[in-house]
Amino acid sequence: MAAMISTSATSRLLDTAGTLDLERVRARFPALAPSPDGRRIVHADAPGGTQVTSGVIEAMSAYLRDHNANSHGGFATSAATDTMVEGVRTAVASFLGGWDDGIVFGQNMTTLTWHLSHALDARVSSGDELVVTRLDHDANISPWLHLAKRTGASLRWVDLDPATGRLHLDTLAVSARTRLVAFPAASNALGTVVDPAPFVDAARSVGALTFCDAVHAAPHVPLSQRDDGIDVLACSPYKFFGPHAGLLSADPALLAELQPDKVRPAPDDGPDRWQTGTATFEAIAGIGAALDHITDVGMDAIGAHEQSLSRRFLDGLSGLAAVTLHGPPNAAERTPTFAVTVRGHSPAQVAAHLADRDIYCWAGHYYALEPMRALGLLHDGGAVRIGFVHYHGATDVDRVLQALADLG
Ligand SMILES: Cc1ncc(COP(=O)(O)O)c(C=O)c1O
């Protein structure tokens, strides 16, 4: 059921110069249409969850309407469910650069990560070390913190430079006792894009596993898990134009080696062994349609468009003396996600001011406790997070800039 990608669909979304045709892209997202009273919302809350295409809505409805059944049955709708799940698994593996038989569907990234962390209990003992970073969302810290507590292991931190929003790689240290190196592909708070190579190299030098949180990166940055040598990678389709769900992608050999908690009758091999209970099949159908959309546009066109949004926003911010940007100052080393504070206004006040102007965004820490702590903002209301994706345009950027300028 995951539709194959047609060249004509692609060409409809790119203009003759090969750049993204914004109006055609936006037409695919029903939530981006003006409201009946003519209001046009800027959904700058994208790092918290993106809007979905009509293809996603239709794929989910069509699954429930035409094929709704549990898997592995001897009748047509069950067989169609199995075919759909396997098709989407292949599409996910290709999107993440992972393995066809290494994709686990779940409720969300956090739940999948906890599940994996419990399976790692058997590999970690007292005195071992787990490496985590101060740039991560807490879903890539707390599961490892608890794993350490259960086993008597300790955490080694990779520090964040608050001035640049980049990790201090000279604090990335491993030893013969390191069992896991966890790191982000990009920061959901500051937009920093992270090169996996130093983390993978460090982990490999001591035989440790690597775990990459690609939730924030997935809609922005091409992912190549296998080529990058990452053992396990997790992300969430609701951040890349799909439904609320989670994905874990791992080397099938590793999935087979570990012993996840499972009920006895559940499959004993393959990624299904890691899925607790019945999968959300309608969500899996939606994930397939979200990936069809991304393939139609292409990560290159998405990246180029987002870079132009970032440059425009950063240029505009440089003229707003009251606004402080936290995180990388250059478009090239970031996603179009911007944490800002405004002199004389709390982040919550700024977000409310923007909401009054039909600009939706988050204020606070967005579960990025460590980055906010490193910036000294954790107990100060955090920061306002403006998050763009490929369906935003210059008009959206300018509206946010004008609204920030209006704060004086
Ligand atoms: C970078 C990052 N990691 C992990 C998560 C948690 O994802 P989920 O809601 O799928 O558990 C989020 C959610 O905001 C996130 O932005």
The ligand as an ORCA input file, in Angstrom:
! r2SCAN-3c Opt
* xyz 0 1
  C      15.113     15.107     19.784
  C      13.951     14.348     20.368
  N      14.170     13.142     20.877
  C      13.200     12.398     21.403
  C      11.905     12.870     21.454
  C      10.844     11.997     22.018
  O      10.077     11.492     20.971
  P       8.721     10.728     21.211
  O       7.690     11.759     21.505
  O       8.460     10.001     19.941
  O       8.932      9.804     22.354
  C      11.625     14.142     20.968
  C      10.262     14.701     21.067
  O      10.068     15.880     21.100
  C      12.668     14.880     20.398
  O      12.458     16.106     19.872
*
